């Protein structure tokens, strides 16, 4: 499991007060809070440092290359447009620490330091950051002709193009009994329903938001799953060159036995085998009706469950997302009870409510609340594994009811 500890960076001030400040990245991790409270900052830092860890494991660059002064700011924080946070923070010295399965990275005093953790079994990940600005992709005719300011959006657009080109025939979507198909000749995505067919560019904003997230997430989850099951992985030219040099080094080492050489080659090959999908999605609920928010969450959970080392990180303003997570957790708890009590006959009824592929263990979930007033972070408590109803999102639903009650009191005073 990876974790982050952050202080005095952008909107984040003291950070998390419990657990010695460590924010755990579980199988499913959710950040909630007001605008500008640090939700996306946490998600972007996780994306950045997990990518650096992957590059270190794969041998893209040496440790000292990353540690060179100013490189983290100029080449990696700028990817998510975080570089100015190092200069504009008025809360004190910036401290950021990332602890992964293979490396620990610490930024303090303007310097990045890296150390190996010595952990075995690192799963090389496919890291995808799905930015909130993604919506325009579906309705701009040629988005690649635009001058995009966000590198993460450019990468998402690349993955979106790959996902489109991988489509063979129509793909069933989990909302509105609809399908999507790709007209490769004209580079057009078409949305099809029981009695209609139209360009995605002409569809509702909900579909324009939903389809890119769904297509990219499904494509990458399936790609990683296929790679995990296939020992012969495609490599880039640079990766192939490093792999060949590694193989030569193993065979040239006369101190190794044949068995040790085979083991070393197995470890070397595994370095280039992506066996985890880190799916980091900003605001999956964008422009979606509550029932469709449940549909996208079920899909993202199902993609996440395709691999034991996958991770799903969400930022959200939607109380429905948090409440629907409770459904997935309670569904898993009920499934376990039914199996224990030999009532498998009730499982089909359970899976009609929460699909089997979307069930979620309680200890695999962490929800954090970000406070924009002081930059603090708190972990949402749970009761028997179910996230508490007392959270910032539900509190604002209650606040709306309270405001309405005050209006009624005024009306009665007339």
N, C-alpha and C positions, 0 to 999 in steps of 0.2 A: 504494500500500500504506500502511496505517495502522500506527502503532506507539505503544507506551506506555513510559514510564520512571517507576518508582515507588520511593520510599524512605520508610521510617518511617511507613507507613500501616496501621493495624490489625495483622494478623499478618505483614505484609511489612516486613522490616527493611532490610538493604542492597540488596535486590533482585537484579537480574542483574549478575554481575561482569564478563561479557564484553560486547562490542559497545557499549561506553560506557553500559551499563545499559538499552539499548533492547530491548524485547520486540516482535518483529515479528508483526503479525497477517497471516498468510498466507491463502491460499484456504481451508485447513483448519488450525486451530490447536487444540491440545489441552493442557489443564492437568491434571497428575496430582499426587498428594501425599496426605498424611494429612489427617484432619479438622482444621480450623482452621489449615491451612498457607497459605491465601491463594488457593486455586484460584478460588473463587467471587468473591472480591474483585477479582481481575484481570478476570474476565469481566464483572462488574457495572460496573467503571470503564470498560471498553471500551464497554459498552452506553450508559452515561451520556454520555460525551464524544462518541461518534459521533452520538447524538441531538442534542446541543447544536450540533455542527457542521452537521447537517442543518437545524436551525432557523435558524441564521445564514445559510446559503446560501439558504434559502427566504424569508428576510425576516420570520420570525415576530416577532422582537425585534431591537433594535439591540445592538451589541456591548457598549455601556456598561450595558445592562440586565442582562446576564449578569455583568458585572464588579462590580456593586454588592456591597459587603462583606456577607457572610453569606448571599447568595442561593444560592450553590452548595451550601452545607451544608443550608439550610432547605428548599429546593425541589427539589434534584436528588439530593443524597446520601441524603436521607430516602426517596426513591422506592424505593431498594434497601436501606433501613435501614442505611446506612453512616455516618450523621451522627455517631454517637458515637465513631467511630474517630478523629475529629479531636481529641477531648478525652482519650481513654483511652490514646493511644499514649505509651509510656515510652521510646521508642527515639530520640527527638530530633525535630527539625523535620520536618514532613511536606513532601514534595516529590512532585508528580505532574505529569507532562508528557504531553500527547497531541499527536501530529503526524499530521494527516489530509491528505487531498488538497486541501483548500480552506483549512483553518485550523489553526493551532497554538494549543493551550490549555495554560497553565502555572499551576499552583497552588503557591505558596510564600509563606511568611510570612503565612499567613492571607488571601492575596489572589489572585484569579483574574485573569490577564491573557490577552488574546486578540489574535492577529495573523493577517493573511491570508498564505497561502503563495504565492499567485499562480499555483497550478497550474491547468491547464485540464482539462476533461473529467471533472469531478466527477459521479459517479453518485448521484443522490438515492436513499437507501435506505429500505426498509421494515425497521425494526429490531424484532426480536421476541426477548424474553428469556423462556425457558421455565424456570421455577423448579422446584426439587426438590420443593416443596410441592404440586405439581400433582395428585398421585395422588387426593386426595379428590374431585376434580371429578366423576369418573365414577360414584361411588357415593352422593353426596349428592343427594337428590331435587331440591332447589331451592337450589343453592349461592349464588345471588344474594341470598338472604335472610340469609345469614351475614354477620357483621361481619368482613370480611377486613382484616388488619393490613398486608398487603403490597400496595402499589400495582402492583408488577409482576405479582402473581398476579391482580389485578383486570383488568389489561390482557390477560393471557393468557386469562382467562375470557371476555372480550369477543371475542377472536379465535376462541376455541373455539365460541362461539355462532354467529359468522358462518360458520365452517367447517361446522357442522352444517346450517345453513339453506341452504348452497350445494349440499348433497348432492341428487342426482337419482337415485333408485333405490338399488341396492346398490353399495357400493364394495369392491372386492377388496382384502384385506389380505395382506401378504407373509408372514404366519406362520400355520401350522396350517390351511392351506386354508380360511380363514375370510373372512367378509364383514361389513360394518357397514352398517346402514340406519337412517334417522332417521324416527321417527314424529312428524311435526311437530304433529299435533293434540294428542297427549298429552305432547309434549316428552320423548320417550324414545329413546335409542339402543339398537338391538337388534343383538346379535351372532349371526351365522348360520354354521353349519358344515354338513358333508354330511348330518348326521342330527340336528341340534338347532337351536333358536332360543331365545335367552334375552336378558334385559336386560343391558346392559353392567354395570349396578350389581350384577348377580348373578354376573358372570363372575370369572375368576381375577384376582389382583392384577397379574399380568403384563399381561393385556389392559387393565386399568384404567390402568396406567401407559403402555402402548404407544399406545393409541388416541388420547388427546389430543395427544401429540407428533406422531404420524403425520398426523392430520387437519389440525392447524394448520399444520404445515410444508408439507404438500402444497398446502393452500389458498392460503397466502401466496406460495409459489414460483410457482404457476400464475397468481395474480393479478398479480404483478410481471412475469412473462413476457408476459402478455396486454397489460399497460399499456405495456411496452417496444415492443410491436409495433403499438400503436395511438396515433396522434398526437393523438387527441381524448380527453383524460383528464378524468375527473370531478374536480371541485374542491369543497372546502367553501366556505361563504359567505365566510369571511374570505380564503381563498386567491383566490377569484374577484374579490373587491374589490381585493386587492393587484395581481392580474394586470391588471385594467382600468386601474388607476392607472399601472402600468408601461407599458401600451400607449399611454395618453394622453401619457405623458412622451416616448415614442419619437417619436410623430407630431408632437409639439409642437416637437421639436428640429429647427430649420430648417437646422442645419449638416450634417445627415446626408443622404446621397444615398439614393435609393430602394433601391439594393442594400444599403447599410449599414443601412437601416431593417429590411429583410427579415431580415438577419443578426441584428440586435438582437432582433427578435421571436422568432426561432428560439431564441436563447439564453434569452430570458425564458420561453418555453413549456417548455423543457427543465427549468427549475428545479422544475416541479411534476410532472414525469414520473418516477415511481419506477422506476428501472432496475437496482436491486440489492436483494438480500434478505440481510440480516445475521441469521442464525439462530444464536442463542446458547442452547445447551441444557445444562442441568445434569443430569449423571448419566443419560444415555440408557439405560443398562443396568438401571435400577431394576426389580427383581422379575422379570427375564428370564433364561431358560435361555441358556447360551452360544450355541446356534445361533440363537436369537431375537435375541441381541445383534448377531450378524452381519447378520441381516435388517434391524434398525432402522438399523444403520450404512450398509448398502448403500442404503437408502431415503434417508437424510439426504444421502449423497454424491450420489445421483442428483438430488435436489432442488437441491442446491448447483450441480451441473453444468448446470442449466437456464439459467443466466445467467453470462456471463463475469465480471461484477463481483460476483457473490454471494460471501458469506463464511460459513463454518461454524466456530463456536467451541464446543468441548466441554469440560466438566469431567468427570472420571471416576475411579473407584476400581477399574475393571475391567482386568485384564491382557489380557482378550480383545479389548477395544476397540483397544488399542495393537497387538496382534498382527494383528488383522484389517485395520488400516490398512496394515500391511506387505503383506498380500495384495493390496490395491487398488493399491499402488505397484508391486509386482512384476508384477502383471497388466498395468499400463500399459507397463512396461519390456519385457515379453515381446511385447505387441502391436506395439510399434515395431520390434522385431527381426524379427517374422514378416513385417511389411509390407516392411521393407528387404530381406529375403531372398526375397521373393515367395512366401511360404508362407501366403497368405490362406486356404488350405484348412483350416488348423489353427485359424483364428479362432473358428469355432463352438464348438470344444472349450474354448477359453480362456473364452469368454463364458458357458459353463455353470458355470465356476468363479467368475469375477468378471464380472458383467454389464457390458456396454459403458458404460452410463450411470454406473457406479460406479467406473470407473478413475480413477487419481489420479497426476499427475506428482510425482516426488520433490521437486522444488524448490518445490512448492506447499504443503508440509506443514511445520509446526513443532510440536514437542512440548516443553513446559517442565515441569520438576519443581520443586515448591515444598517447602521444608524448614521444618517447624513449629518446629524447635529454635532456629534463629537468624534465620528470616525471609528466608533467601536463596532465589534462583531460579537454576536452571541449565537450559541447553538440552540436551535429550537428543541425544547424538551419533548419527551414522548411518554406515553402511557402504554405499557405492555407492547412497546414497539411502534405504536400508532402515533404519528406526529400530533402534537398538541393543537387543539382548536384555537388556543390563545396565541395567535401570531399576528404580525403587522397587517397582513392582508385581510384576515377575518375581522380584526379590530376596526378597520375602516368600513367594512360592511355594517358592523354594529354602530359605528359613528353615524352612518347615514340614517339608520333607524332612529337614533337618538335625536338627530336634527329634525326628523319628521315629527317626532313626539312633541318637540318644543313648538313647532308650528301649530300643532293641534291645541296645545295649551294656550297659545296666543289667540287662536280662533274662539276657544271657549270663553276667553275673557271679554269678548266683544258683547 
